[in-house]
């Protein structure tokens, strides 16, 4: 079990130092394409640091070894209620990795799992995850990040950290009241009508995030499909990264190419169970950095 130490920097910023964490790479976790609000920073002198906004708070995740994380801007109470679940620290990734290698089999599954070791599936805010992956359609990561940053700057609440201002992701109410035309003006393109429809349905209670959270994967996918522009891939991404439904296995061009090239076109996703989405992320990360293997 990990150990926690709470302290304050010389500048008065609260932080927690968490040690004895198995299989956590802050770099890989925030570099693997699952989250769009965090960027590399150099503020506190750690070997690796990523800063960004989640759950209405700006924090910096720092790391100097594979078994620790330092979270600046967090109290112990915040860590236990927000950041430990966010980083999936209650999940046994060693067991998951063993399951993946055993169930999928083959050298490529082993290569992808070992290469990606340290990635943890973040438990992001459900509403933000839905919008983020609507925005991700036919888009690249830098542009997705830019659009989300602009939407947050325009309609999100101000978040202060160390004398600087950042912005939380806007609420469904804020985006609904903004209107489709204003969302379109932020260079969201064809996605503007989908974002506004999502905001409308969530704000008016036509879609309940709590109901999605409590539903089975199949039921949750059906509920999300009521939003314009949300098909199987976007729904799977939202459920995997925003609702902790790790049985989701989103298939994009990277994953399709990997399945066709290395696994005869398919794998037994059902046999992987709750490990499926984690393997999907391992495979995506491996393919992204090893395109010629």
C-alpha positions as CSV (number, residue, x, y, z in Angstrom):
1,X,0.0,0.0,0.0
2,X,1.3,3.5,-0.8
3,X,2.3,5.9,1.9
4,X,1.4,9.6,2.0
5,X,3.2,12.7,3.3
6,X,1.5,16.1,3.4
7,X,3.6,19.3,3.3
8,X,3.8,22.9,2.0
9,X,6.4,24.4,-0.4
10,X,8.4,27.5,0.6
11,X,6.0,29.5,-1.5
12,X,3.0,28.2,0.5
13,X,1.7,25.7,-2.0
14,X,0.3,22.5,-0.3
15,X,1.4,19.2,-1.7
16,X,1.3,15.5,-1.0
17,X,4.2,13.1,-1.6
18,X,2.9,9.6,-2.3
19,X,5.3,6.7,-2.3
20,X,5.3,2.9,-2.9
21,X,3.0,3.1,-5.9
22,X,3.5,0.2,-8.3
23,X,3.4,0.8,-12.0
24,X,2.8,4.5,-12.4
25,X,4.4,6.6,-15.0
26,X,3.2,10.2,-14.9
27,X,4.8,10.8,-18.3
28,X,3.1,7.9,-20.1
29,X,-0.2,8.4,-18.4
30,X,-0.5,12.0,-19.6
31,X,1.2,11.4,-22.9
32,X,-0.9,8.5,-24.1
33,X,-3.8,10.6,-25.6
34,X,-6.5,9.9,-23.0
35,X,-6.5,13.4,-21.4
36,X,-6.3,16.8,-23.1
37,X,-5.9,19.3,-20.2
38,X,-2.4,18.6,-19.0
39,X,0.9,19.7,-20.4
40,X,4.6,19.2,-19.4
41,X,5.8,22.0,-17.1
42,X,8.9,22.8,-15.1
43,X,7.9,24.4,-11.9
44,X,9.1,22.4,-8.9
45,X,12.4,20.8,-10.0
46,X,11.2,17.2,-10.6
47,X,12.4,15.0,-13.4
48,X,8.9,14.9,-14.9
49,X,6.0,17.3,-14.3
50,X,2.6,17.7,-15.9
51,X,0.3,20.6,-14.9
52,X,-3.4,21.1,-15.7
53,X,-7.0,21.4,-14.5
54,X,-9.3,18.6,-13.4
55,X,-12.3,18.6,-11.1
56,X,-12.1,22.4,-10.9
57,X,-8.6,22.4,-9.5
58,X,-5.2,23.2,-11.1
59,X,-2.5,20.7,-9.9
60,X,1.0,19.7,-10.9
61,X,1.9,16.0,-10.9
62,X,5.6,15.5,-10.3
63,X,7.7,12.4,-10.5
64,X,11.3,11.4,-9.9
65,X,10.9,7.6,-9.6
66,X,8.5,5.0,-10.9
67,X,7.0,4.4,-7.4
68,X,6.1,7.9,-6.4
69,X,4.1,10.9,-7.3
70,X,4.1,14.5,-5.9
71,X,0.9,16.4,-6.3
72,X,1.3,20.2,-5.9
73,X,-1.9,22.1,-5.1
74,X,-3.3,19.1,-3.2
75,X,-4.1,18.5,0.4
76,X,-4.2,15.0,1.9
77,X,-8.0,15.3,1.8
78,X,-8.0,16.2,-1.9
79,X,-5.7,13.4,-2.6
80,X,-7.9,10.8,-0.9
81,X,-11.2,12.1,-2.4
82,X,-10.0,13.3,-5.9
83,X,-6.5,12.3,-7.0
84,X,-6.2,8.7,-5.8
85,X,-9.4,7.8,-7.7
86,X,-8.3,10.0,-10.6
87,X,-5.0,8.0,-11.0
88,X,-6.7,4.7,-10.4
89,X,-4.5,4.0,-7.4
90,X,-6.9,1.4,-6.1
91,X,-6.4,-0.8,-9.2
92,X,-4.0,-3.7,-9.4
93,X,-2.2,-3.0,-12.7
94,X,0.3,-5.9,-12.1
95,X,-2.6,-8.3,-12.1
96,X,-4.1,-6.6,-15.2
97,X,-0.8,-6.8,-17.1
98,X,-0.6,-10.5,-16.3
99,X,-4.2,-11.0,-17.5
100,X,-3.6,-9.2,-20.8
101,X,-0.5,-11.3,-21.6
102,X,-2.2,-14.5,-20.7
103,X,-5.6,-13.9,-22.4
104,X,-4.4,-12.2,-25.6
105,X,-1.2,-14.2,-26.0
106,X,1.5,-13.6,-28.6
107,X,4.6,-11.6,-28.7
108,X,3.0,-8.4,-29.8
109,X,0.6,-8.3,-26.8
110,X,3.6,-8.8,-24.5
111,X,5.6,-6.1,-26.3
112,X,2.8,-3.5,-26.1
113,X,2.1,-4.3,-22.5
114,X,5.7,-4.0,-21.4
115,X,6.4,-0.9,-23.4
116,X,3.3,0.8,-22.0
117,X,3.8,-0.3,-18.4
118,X,3.1,2.7,-16.1
119,X,0.0,4.0,-18.0
120,X,-3.0,4.2,-15.8
121,X,-6.5,4.9,-17.1
122,X,-7.5,8.2,-15.6
123,X,-11.0,8.5,-14.1
124,X,-11.9,11.9,-15.6
125,X,-14.9,14.0,-15.1
126,X,-17.7,12.3,-17.1
127,X,-19.2,15.5,-18.7
128,X,-15.8,16.7,-19.8
129,X,-14.9,13.3,-21.2
130,X,-18.1,13.2,-23.3
131,X,-17.4,16.6,-24.8
132,X,-13.7,15.9,-25.2
133,X,-14.2,12.8,-27.3
134,X,-17.0,14.5,-29.3
135,X,-14.3,17.1,-30.2
136,X,-11.8,14.3,-30.9
137,X,-13.7,13.2,-34.0
138,X,-11.6,13.5,-37.2
139,X,-9.1,15.5,-35.2
140,X,-5.5,15.4,-33.9
141,X,-4.4,15.7,-30.3
142,X,-2.8,19.2,-30.6
143,X,-6.0,20.6,-32.2
144,X,-8.2,18.8,-29.7
145,X,-6.3,20.4,-26.8
146,X,-6.5,23.9,-28.4
147,X,-10.2,23.7,-28.9
148,X,-10.8,22.5,-25.4
149,X,-8.6,25.2,-24.0
150,X,-10.5,27.9,-25.9
151,X,-13.9,26.5,-24.8
152,X,-12.7,26.5,-21.2
153,X,-11.2,30.0,-21.4
154,X,-14.4,31.3,-22.8
155,X,-17.0,29.5,-20.6
156,X,-15.2,27.8,-17.8
157,X,-14.8,29.1,-14.2
158,X,-11.5,30.7,-13.2
159,X,-9.1,28.5,-11.2
160,X,-6.2,30.2,-9.4
161,X,-2.9,28.6,-8.7
162,X,0.3,30.3,-7.4
163,X,-0.9,33.7,-8.6
164,X,-2.0,32.6,-12.1
165,X,-5.4,32.0,-13.5
166,X,-6.6,28.9,-15.4
167,X,-10.0,27.7,-16.4
168,X,-12.1,24.7,-15.5
169,X,-14.0,22.9,-18.2
170,X,-17.5,24.6,-18.7
171,X,-20.6,23.1,-17.3
172,X,-23.4,21.6,-19.5
173,X,-25.5,24.7,-18.5
174,X,-22.8,27.1,-19.6
175,X,-22.4,25.5,-23.0
176,X,-26.2,25.1,-23.5
177,X,-26.7,28.8,-22.8
178,X,-23.8,29.8,-25.0
179,X,-25.6,28.3,-28.0
180,X,-24.5,26.4,-31.1
181,X,-23.3,29.5,-33.0
182,X,-21.0,30.7,-30.2
183,X,-19.6,27.2,-29.8
184,X,-19.0,27.1,-33.6
185,X,-17.2,30.4,-33.4
186,X,-14.5,28.7,-31.3
187,X,-13.5,26.7,-34.4
188,X,-15.2,23.5,-33.3
189,X,-16.6,23.0,-36.9
190,X,-19.3,20.3,-37.4
191,X,-18.8,19.3,-33.8
192,X,-20.5,22.4,-32.5
193,X,-24.0,21.0,-33.0
194,X,-23.0,17.8,-31.3
195,X,-21.5,19.6,-28.3
196,X,-24.6,21.8,-27.9
197,X,-26.9,18.8,-28.2
198,X,-24.9,17.0,-25.5
199,X,-25.1,20.1,-23.3
200,X,-28.8,20.5,-23.9
201,X,-29.6,16.8,-23.1
202,X,-27.4,16.8,-19.9
203,X,-28.6,20.2,-18.7
204,X,-32.3,19.4,-19.2
205,X,-32.0,16.0,-17.6
206,X,-32.8,14.1,-20.8
207,X,-29.5,12.2,-20.2
208,X,-28.4,11.5,-16.6
209,X,-24.7,11.1,-16.0
210,X,-25.5,9.2,-12.8
211,X,-27.7,6.7,-14.7
212,X,-24.9,6.2,-17.2
213,X,-22.4,5.6,-14.4
214,X,-24.7,3.0,-12.8
215,X,-25.6,1.2,-16.0
216,X,-23.9,-1.7,-17.7
217,X,-21.6,-0.9,-20.6
218,X,-24.2,-1.8,-23.2
219,X,-26.9,0.2,-21.5
220,X,-24.6,3.2,-21.0
221,X,-23.5,3.1,-24.7
222,X,-27.2,3.2,-25.7
223,X,-27.8,6.2,-23.5
224,X,-24.9,8.1,-24.9
225,X,-26.0,7.3,-28.4
226,X,-29.0,9.6,-27.9
227,X,-26.6,12.5,-28.3
228,X,-26.1,13.7,-31.9
229,X,-22.8,12.6,-33.3
230,X,-22.0,10.0,-30.6
231,X,-21.4,6.7,-32.2
232,X,-19.7,3.5,-30.8
233,X,-16.2,4.9,-30.8
234,X,-16.9,8.2,-29.1
235,X,-19.2,6.4,-26.6
236,X,-16.5,3.8,-25.8
237,X,-13.9,6.5,-25.2
238,X,-16.3,8.5,-23.0
239,X,-17.2,5.4,-21.0
240,X,-13.6,4.2,-20.7
241,X,-12.0,7.6,-19.6
242,X,-15.0,9.3,-18.0
243,X,-17.0,6.5,-16.3
244,X,-14.3,4.0,-15.4
245,X,-15.9,1.3,-17.6
246,X,-12.6,-0.4,-18.6
247,X,-14.4,-3.2,-20.5
248,X,-14.7,-0.6,-23.3
249,X,-12.4,-1.1,-26.3
250,X,-12.5,1.9,-28.6
251,X,-11.4,1.1,-32.1
252,X,-9.8,3.9,-34.2
253,X,-7.4,3.7,-37.2
254,X,-4.4,3.0,-34.9
255,X,-6.2,0.1,-33.2
256,X,-7.7,-1.3,-36.4
257,X,-4.3,-1.3,-38.0
258,X,-2.7,-3.1,-35.0
259,X,-5.5,-5.7,-34.9
260,X,-5.2,-6.4,-38.6
261,X,-1.4,-6.5,-38.6
262,X,-0.7,-8.4,-35.4
263,X,-3.9,-10.2,-34.3
264,X,-5.5,-11.5,-37.4
265,X,-8.1,-8.7,-37.4
266,X,-9.6,-9.2,-33.9
267,X,-9.1,-10.3,-30.3
268,X,-11.4,-11.7,-27.7
269,X,-12.5,-8.5,-26.0
270,X,-15.1,-10.2,-23.8
271,X,-12.4,-12.6,-22.5
272,X,-10.3,-9.6,-21.4
273,X,-13.3,-8.2,-19.3
274,X,-12.3,-5.1,-17.3
275,X,-8.7,-5.3,-18.8
276,X,-9.9,-4.7,-22.3
277,X,-9.8,-0.9,-22.3
278,X,-6.4,-0.9,-20.6
279,X,-5.0,-3.1,-23.3
280,X,-6.5,-0.9,-25.9
281,X,-4.6,2.0,-24.4
282,X,-1.4,0.0,-24.2
283,X,-1.8,-1.0,-27.8
284,X,-2.5,2.6,-28.9
285,X,0.5,3.9,-27.1
286,X,2.8,1.3,-28.5
287,X,1.6,1.8,-32.1
288,X,1.9,5.5,-31.8
289,X,5.6,5.3,-31.0
290,X,6.5,2.1,-32.9
291,X,4.8,2.5,-36.2
292,X,7.2,0.3,-38.2
293,X,7.2,-2.7,-35.9
